[in-house]
Amino acid sequence: MIGLGDSMKRYVAGRILAAGFIGILLGLYVHFDQMRWSQRGRDAFLTYQDHRFDKTIMHPPAQFFAIGASVVLAGIAIGLYELIAAGITHILPPSTAEEL
């Protein structure tokens, strides 16, 4: 990154590493969830999905509640990302590469 100061390089690197870290955690969650359902079997999975459909699709929550919950969850996700990025940026050592 030509022309960027050391703090900017650390900032960008911290954000990239934070996104990668969160992606890895999400991938692990999905993997273990799939392993759990594969152990329980097809019938248990279909029964759960049938119940979920009846609960959420046929009787959706009030729209203001769904929007409010989405805003809160997005805020939590962005806050968590920012905390992880700041932590990684703080941990990263200063760059020793010379500017070109």
Secondary structure, DSSP 8 states (H G I E B T S, - for coil): -TT--HHHHHHHHHHHHHHHHHHHHHHHHHHHHHHHHHHH-HHHHHHHHHHHIIIIISS---HHHHHHHHHHHHHHHHHHHHHHHHHHHHHS--------
